[in-house]
């Protein structure tokens, strides 16, 4: 009976450790999603700025068919 109690205590301790680890990993994952969202927003902003600058410096070239068409 004592052996079963020891085994049960060991299982409970491991379960508690796993629950703590899962909570820590979940918190880290949530923080990483925040970082990814901020980076995506910055990338979107930079992309818009790049396209705006590209439009300003690009020459106005009319779209025509090449002579071989």
NORHUKA-V49110 format. One record per residue. N is the residue number from 1. RES is the residue in one small letter. OMEGA is omega in whole degrees, 0 to 359 (* if undefined). NEAR is the number of other ideal C-beta (glycine too) atoms within 10 Angstrom. D_LAST is the distance of its C-alpha to the last C-alpha in Angstrom with 1 decimal. Layout:
n = [N,N]
res = [RES,RES]
omega = [OMEGA,OMEGA]
near = [NEAR,NEAR]
d_last = [D_LAST,D_LAST]
//
This chain:
n = [1,2,3,4,5,6,7,8,9,10,11,12,13,14,15,16,17,18,19,20,21,22,23,24,25,26,27,28,29,30,31,32,33,34,35,36,37,38,39,40,41,42,43,44,45,46,47,48,49,50,51,52,53,54,55,56,57,58,59,60,61,62,63,64,65,66,67,68,69]
res = [x,x,x,x,x,x,x,x,x,x,x,x,x,x,x,x,x,x,x,x,x,x,x,x,x,x,x,x,x,x,x,x,x,x,x,x,x,x,x,x,x,x,x,x,x,x,x,x,x,x,x,x,x,x,x,x,x,x,x,x,x,x,x,x,x,x,x,x,x]
omega = [179,181,179,178,178,179,180,178,179,179,179,179,178,178,179,178,180,178,178,179,179,178,178,179,179,178,178,179,178,179,179,177,177,179,180,180,177,180,178,179,178,179,178,179,180,178,178,180,180,180,178,178,180,178,182,185,181,178,178,180,179,179,179,177,176,183,183,179,*]
near = [5,6,7,8,9,10,10,10,10,10,10,10,10,10,10,10,10,10,10,10,10,10,10,10,10,10,10,10,10,9,10,10,10,10,9,10,10,10,10,10,10,10,10,10,10,10,10,10,10,10,10,9,10,9,8,7,6,8,4,4,6,4,4,7,6,5,5,4,5]
d_last = [91.2,90.8,88.1,86.1,86.5,85.2,82.2,81.5,81.9,79.5,76.9,77.3,76.9,73.7,72.4,73.1,71.4,68.3,68.3,68.5,65.7,63.4,64.2,63.4,60.1,59.2,60.0,57.9,54.9,55.2,55.2,52.2,50.3,51.3,49.9,46.6,46.3,47.0,44.5,41.8,42.7,42.4,39.1,37.7,39.1,37.7,34.2,34.3,35.6,32.9,30.1,31.9,32.2,28.6,27.5,30.0,28.8,25.0,23.5,21.8,18.2,16.1,13.3,10.1,6.4,5.8,5.5,3.8,0.0]
//
